[in-house]
Amino acid sequence: MTSEDGAASRPGRTDVERAEPTGRIQPTDGIEPTDRIEPTERTERVEPATTEAEGGAAAEGGAAQPAGRSGRKRPKRSFLRELPGIILTALVISVLIKTFLVQAFYIPSGSMENTLLVNDRVLVNKLADKPDEISRGDIVVFHDPGGWLADAPPGPASEGITGAVRDALVFVGLAPAVSEEDLIKRVIGVGGDHVVGKDNKVIVNDVELDETYLFPGDQPTLQDFDVTVPEGTLWVMGDHRSVSEDSRAHQDQPGNGFVPVEDVIGKAFTVVWPVDRSRLLRTPDTFEQPGLQRSVG
């Protein structure tokens, strides 16, 4: 086809081609849009070059590790941060145990020889401080009922830094208490028992005790007595009878020599120091005699 001015028109051209361009880039013939090159995934650029195992192998081969990325120092720093909390928790637990469960005591005198010697350390079960938890033959620690320790020599003084450290250890339960107001004796009679000392014998509820645990050479008693133990109290005696200031020696004082159960701190159940004397404190067989279980009301 020829235009009016004689120029030949191009075949296939339409008015559409003279329209305003859309601004979009058209794909080249033969290349599909999906053939575009996609950028490398970002995760490939930010992942560390080596794993922990590979890092360990590199370290063995002499490769230097960045100081800020060392995996071995983190647990150490973490432990140091947690150490104060661990110590505080241990102290709190120790105080709770000492207050409610178990407490260590130091033996300052020979009134319980040879069962307990001077400087022995015993553990006391503080849960065993009720009438139904205390039995004949038990060794108990109790507060002075009143006047028992009036003539006792004072205990070792806590002075200076050493004394302050010891007092702190006693407070948290890590050292045995050396109290001037506490005593330790063996329970001979409980509430309702009839206890008699006569002719160098101790008789409970008409049953004579065979006290093989006494200090060698001691008699069961050189002082006669005849008592009925009131409910809620105990009649106590030391195993070294010739030197023990126990219930027998305080019958003329308020309380008549009886120890109120409410004054009992707990029951000694083991010797823990010195190591060569460590053992459990068991009830002597003589207190298992059937006739002892009868008590007078």
RODO-2510 file (C-alpha; in nm, 4 decimals, decimal comma):
residues 297
     n   res          X          Y          Z
     1     m     0,0000     0,0000     0,0000
     2     t     0,1280     0,3523    -0,0980
     3     s     0,0451     0,6733     0,0808
     4     e    -0,0722     0,9861    -0,0999
     5     d     0,2829     1,1330    -0,1076
     6     g     0,4081     0,8146    -0,2720
     7     a     0,5872     0,6650     0,0336
     8     a     0,5199     0,3018     0,1013
     9     s     0,3534     0,2338     0,4401
    10     r     0,4996    -0,0294     0,6692
    11     p     0,2982    -0,3436     0,6913
    12     g     0,1447    -0,4472     1,0270
    13     r     0,1623    -0,1000     1,1827
    14     t    -0,1472     0,0086     1,3645
    15     d    -0,2613     0,3041     1,5612
    16     v    -0,2016     0,1011     1,8780
    17     e     0,1723     0,1289     1,8276
    18     r     0,1482     0,5058     1,8300
    19     a    -0,0127     0,5054     2,1728
    20     e     0,1708     0,6437     2,4795
    21     p     0,4229     0,3950     2,6182
    22     t     0,3256     0,2303     2,9464
    23     g     0,6756     0,2492     3,0932
    24     r     0,6952    -0,1255     3,1432
    25     i     0,9938    -0,3138     3,0137
    26     q     0,8818    -0,5850     2,7823
    27     p     1,0705    -0,9133     2,7897
    28     t     1,3012    -0,9878     2,5040
    29     d     1,1719    -1,2443     2,2604
    30     g     1,2564    -1,5962     2,3715
    31     i     1,3259    -1,5118     2,7391
    32     e     1,0508    -1,5920     2,9830
    33     p     0,9972    -1,3749     3,2906
    34     t     1,0799    -1,6658     3,5136
    35     d     1,4332    -1,6697     3,3758
    36     r     1,5266    -1,3647     3,5807
    37     i     1,8218    -1,4162     3,8141
    38     e     1,7041    -1,4078     4,1758
    39     p     1,9324    -1,2619     4,4447
    40     t     2,1121    -1,5001     4,6761
    41     e     1,9126    -1,5739     4,9944
    42     r     2,0065    -1,3457     5,2840
    43     t     2,0512    -1,6361     5,5209
    44     e     2,3511    -1,7513     5,3194
    45     r     2,5271    -1,4240     5,3936
    46     v     2,4559    -1,3991     5,7678
    47     e     2,5134    -1,7579     5,8843
    48     p     2,8484    -1,8130     6,0610
    49     a     3,1121    -1,9761     5,8520
    50     t     3,1612    -2,2703     6,0871
    51     t     2,9516    -2,4720     6,3275
    52     e     3,0508    -2,5302     6,6892
    53     a     3,2086    -2,8636     6,6040
    54     e     3,3944    -2,7134     6,3083
    55     g     3,5073    -2,4245     6,5287
    56     g     3,6522    -2,6749     6,7764
    57     a     3,8363    -2,8510     6,4950
    58     a     3,9684    -2,5197     6,3690
    59     a     4,0919    -2,4319     6,7171
    60     e     4,2813    -2,7609     6,7338
    61     g     4,4410    -2,6753     6,4019
    62     g     4,5643    -2,3438     6,5391
    63     a     4,3005    -2,1109     6,3939
    64     a     4,2364    -1,8073     6,6128
    65     q     3,8879    -1,7672     6,7573
    66     p     3,7350    -1,4232     6,8043
    67     a     3,7497    -1,3260     7,1717
    68     g     3,3849    -1,2200     7,1803
    69     r     3,2585    -1,5473     7,0399
    70     s     3,4386    -1,7950     7,2654
    71     g     3,1847    -2,0548     7,3806
    72     r     3,4031    -2,1686     7,6711
    73     k     3,4019    -1,8432     7,8697
    74     r     3,0257    -1,7971     7,8817
    75     p     2,9593    -2,0770     8,1378
    76     k     3,2343    -1,9350     8,3608
    77     r     3,0888    -1,5854     8,3544
    78     s     2,7427    -1,7262     8,4112
    79     f     2,8585    -1,9319     8,7125
    80     l     3,0260    -1,6289     8,8716
    81     r     2,7071    -1,4295     8,8302
    82     e     2,5019    -1,7065     8,9892
    83     l     2,7474    -1,7828     9,2733
    84     p     2,6114    -1,5179     9,5178
    85     g     2,2601    -1,6508     9,4657
    86     i     2,3763    -2,0086     9,5261
    87     i     2,5514    -1,9098     9,8487
    88     l     2,2505    -1,7112     9,9708
    89     t     2,0146    -2,0009     9,8954
    90     a     2,2408    -2,2450    10,0810
    91     l     2,2512    -2,0150    10,3855
    92     v     1,8730    -1,9748    10,3882
    93     i     1,8268    -2,3517    10,3665
    94     s     2,0802    -2,4017    10,6463
    95     v     1,9006    -2,1525    10,8715
    96     l     1,5655    -2,3197    10,8043
    97     i     1,7087    -2,6637    10,8816
    98     k     1,8692    -2,5364    11,2028
    99     t     1,5508    -2,3559    11,3079
   100     f     1,2970    -2,6275    11,2353
   101     l     1,4670    -2,9635    11,1747
   102     v     1,8176    -3,0390    11,3025
   103     q     2,0681    -2,8463    11,5147
   104     a     2,4214    -2,9300    11,6268
   105     f     2,5174    -2,9046    11,9948
   106     y     2,8494    -2,9125    12,1770
   107     i     2,8891    -3,1191    12,4958
   108     p     3,0583    -2,8980    12,7609
   109     s     3,0531    -3,1262    13,0674
   110     g     3,0966    -3,4867    13,1751
   111     s     2,7457    -3,5500    13,3128
   112     m     2,6634    -3,7903    13,0267
   113     e     2,9923    -3,9825    13,0222
   114     n     3,0740    -4,2275    12,8770
   115     t     2,7810    -4,2076    12,6375
   116     l     2,8801    -3,8511    12,5492
   117     l     3,2228    -3,7067    12,6191
   118     v     3,3331    -3,3471    12,6636
   119     n     3,3746    -3,1754    12,3238
   120     d     3,1533    -3,4276    12,1440
   121     r     2,9188    -3,2782    11,8838
   122     v     2,5693    -3,4206    11,8549
   123     l     2,2822    -3,3592    11,6169
   124     v     1,9410    -3,2935    11,7685
   125     n     1,6110    -3,3695    11,5978
   126     k     1,4018    -3,0603    11,6709
   127     l     1,0814    -3,2246    11,5477
   128     a     1,0895    -3,4626    11,8465
   129     d     0,9757    -3,2092    12,1047
   130     k     0,6216    -3,3277    12,1827
   131     p     0,5084    -3,5621    12,4621
   132     d     0,4131    -3,8398    12,2192
   133     e     0,7523    -3,8114    12,0443
   134     i     0,9692    -3,8440    12,3569
   135     s     1,0213    -4,1873    12,5114
   136     r     1,2017    -4,3355    12,8095
   137     g     1,5683    -4,3789    12,7318
   138     d     1,5865    -4,0882    12,4869
   139     i     1,8670    -3,8330    12,5252
   140     v     1,7144    -3,4860    12,5107
   141     v     1,8437    -3,1291    12,4995
   142     f     1,6306    -2,8817    12,6958
   143     h     1,6325    -2,5270    12,8261
   144     d     1,7107    -2,4702    13,1920
   145     p     1,3743    -2,5139    13,3689
   146     g     1,4903    -2,2614    13,6291
   147     g     1,7962    -2,2593    13,8527
   148     w     1,9608    -2,5779    13,7252
   149     l     2,2609    -2,3910    13,5848
   150     a     2,2914    -2,1241    13,8529
   151     d     2,6265    -2,2609    13,9737
   152     a     2,7511    -2,3867    13,6389
   153     p     3,0773    -2,2390    13,5064
   154     p     3,0369    -2,0062    13,2079
   155     g     3,0939    -2,1447    12,8627
   156     p     3,3748    -2,0334    12,6335
   157     a     3,3544    -1,6650    12,5491
   158     s     3,3080    -1,5451    12,1940
   159     e     3,5473    -1,2540    12,1517
   160     g     3,7060    -1,0713    11,8611
   161     i     3,6836    -1,1688    11,4975
   162     t     3,7042    -1,5416    11,5754
   163     g     3,4108    -1,5146    11,8131
   164     a     3,2060    -1,3156    11,5631
   165     v     3,2719    -1,5724    11,2903
   166     r     3,1776    -1,8572    11,5222
   167     d     2,8571    -1,6829    11,6306
   168     a     2,7649    -1,6335    11,2658
   169     l     2,8297    -2,0019    11,1905
   170     v     2,6195    -2,1055    11,4906
   171     f     2,3391    -1,8776    11,3737
   172     v     2,3212    -2,0398    11,0292
   173     g     2,3619    -2,3886    11,1731
   174     l     2,7143    -2,4581    11,0452
   175     a     2,8711    -2,4761    11,3936
   176     p     2,7444    -2,6405    11,7145
   177     a     2,5799    -2,4251    11,9762
   178     v     2,7540    -2,3780    12,3094
   179     s     2,4701    -2,2463    12,5204
   180     e     2,4838    -2,1601    12,8890
   181     e     2,1094    -2,2178    12,9189
   182     d     2,0728    -2,5675    12,7701
   183     l     2,1271    -2,9110    12,9227
   184     i     2,1416    -3,2667    12,7933
   185     k     2,0202    -3,5687    12,9945
   186     r     1,8557    -3,9085    12,9509
   187     v     1,4806    -3,9450    12,9979
   188     i     1,4052    -4,1934    13,2770
   189     g     1,0348    -4,1260    13,3297
   190     v     0,7591    -3,9650    13,1200
   191     g     0,4234    -3,8233    13,2230
   192     g     0,2343    -4,0652    13,4517
   193     d     0,5361    -4,2854    13,5371
   194     h     0,6161    -4,3853    13,8937
   195     v     0,9941    -4,3552    13,9378
   196     v     1,1720    -4,4779    14,2501
   197     g     1,5365    -4,4610    14,3540
   198     k     1,6138    -4,6955    14,6399
   199     d     1,8925    -4,9265    14,7488
   200     n     2,1129    -4,8123    14,4603
   201     k     1,8453    -4,9085    14,2094
   202     v     1,6206    -4,7122    13,9731
   203     i     1,2730    -4,8609    13,9333
   204     v     1,0141    -4,7370    13,6812
   205     n     0,6546    -4,8630    13,7101
   206     d     0,7766    -5,1471    13,9371
   207     v     1,0380    -5,2549    13,6795
   208     e     1,4062    -5,2281    13,7708
   209     l     1,6257    -5,0774    13,5015
   210     d     1,9418    -5,2589    13,3967
   211     e     2,1538    -4,9515    13,3229
   212     t     2,4594    -5,0920    13,1477
   213     y     2,5254    -4,7507    12,9872
   214     l     2,6274    -4,5852    13,3175
   215     f     2,9778    -4,4507    13,3744
   216     p     3,2024    -4,7377    13,4854
   217     g     3,1926    -4,7765    13,8634
   218     d     2,8819    -4,5582    13,9121
   219     q     2,5737    -4,6814    14,0980
   220     p     2,2296    -4,6127    13,9474
   221     t     2,1643    -4,3730    14,2373
   222     l     2,3052    -4,2918    14,5788
   223     q     2,0107    -4,0649    14,6558
   224     d     1,6682    -4,2063    14,7367
   225     f     1,3580    -4,0585    14,5749
   226     d     1,0004    -4,1581    14,5020
   227     v     0,8098    -3,9487    14,2456
   228     t     0,5166    -3,9682    14,0089
   229     v     0,5927    -3,7713    13,6938
   230     p     0,3205    -3,5136    13,6162
   231     e     0,1725    -3,5145    13,2661
   232     g     0,3600    -3,2906    13,0280
   233     t     0,6889    -3,3275    13,2173
   234     l     0,9939    -3,5565    13,2273
   235     w     1,2212    -3,7053    13,4924
   236     v     1,5792    -3,6937    13,3614
   237     m     1,9146    -3,8232    13,4821
   238     g     2,2728    -3,8123    13,3536
   239     d     2,4627    -4,1300    13,2648
   240     h     2,7530    -4,0224    13,4887
   241     r     2,5350    -4,0406    13,8000
   242     s     2,8019    -3,9470    14,0542
   243     v     2,8604    -3,6028    13,8975
   244     s     2,5287    -3,5302    13,7225
   245     e     2,3138    -3,2491    13,8630
   246     d     1,9841    -3,3826    13,7285
   247     s     1,6230    -3,4167    13,8440
   248     r     1,7357    -3,5691    14,1756
   249     a     1,9306    -3,2554    14,2698
   250     h     1,6486    -3,0084    14,2035
   251     q     1,3514    -3,1545    14,3890
   252     d     1,3510    -2,8622    14,6322
   253     q     1,3291    -2,6020    14,3534
   254     p     1,0248    -2,4768    14,1606
   255     g     0,9186    -2,7598    13,9323
   256     n     1,0380    -3,0225    14,1846
   257     g     1,3031    -3,1520    13,9471
   258     f     1,0656    -3,2192    13,6571
   259     v     1,1421    -3,0839    13,3100
   260     p     0,8432    -2,9416    13,1182
   261     v     0,8188    -3,0959    12,7733
   262     e     0,7720    -2,7451    12,6336
   263     d     1,1321    -2,6727    12,7383
   264     v     1,2657    -2,9595    12,5273
   265     i     1,4569    -2,8465    12,2174
   266     g     1,4769    -3,1929    12,0668
   267     k     1,6179    -3,5439    12,0833
   268     a     1,9871    -3,6179    12,0234
   269     f     2,0133    -3,8963    11,7676
   270     t     2,3770    -3,9121    11,6575
   271     v     2,7324    -3,8157    11,7481
   272     v     2,8991    -3,6498    11,4486
   273     w     3,2315    -3,5386    11,5961
   274     p     3,4958    -3,6540    11,6528
   275     v     3,4774    -3,8843    11,3550
   276     d     3,6152    -4,1872    11,5388
   277     r     3,3231    -4,1629    11,7856
   278     s     3,0483    -4,0928    11,5346
   279     r     2,7514    -4,3260    11,5822
   280     l     2,3760    -4,3339    11,6289
   281     l     2,2367    -4,2856    11,9792
   282     r     1,9978    -4,5768    12,0244
   283     t     1,7531    -4,6460    12,3067
   284     p     1,9016    -4,8989    12,5536
   285     d     1,7289    -5,2359    12,5597
   286     t     1,6271    -5,2006    12,9255
   287     f     1,3683    -4,9385    12,8263
   288     e     1,1979    -5,1913    12,5973
   289     q     1,0774    -5,4057    12,8873
   290     p     0,7005    -5,4638    12,8511
   291     g     0,6172    -5,3666    13,2087
   292     l     0,7498    -5,0141    13,1588
   293     q     0,4672    -4,9284    12,9228
   294     r     0,2221    -4,9251    13,2135
   295     s     0,1964    -4,5769    13,3567
   296     v    -0,0118    -4,4565    13,6457
   297     g    -0,2528    -4,1739    13,5691
***
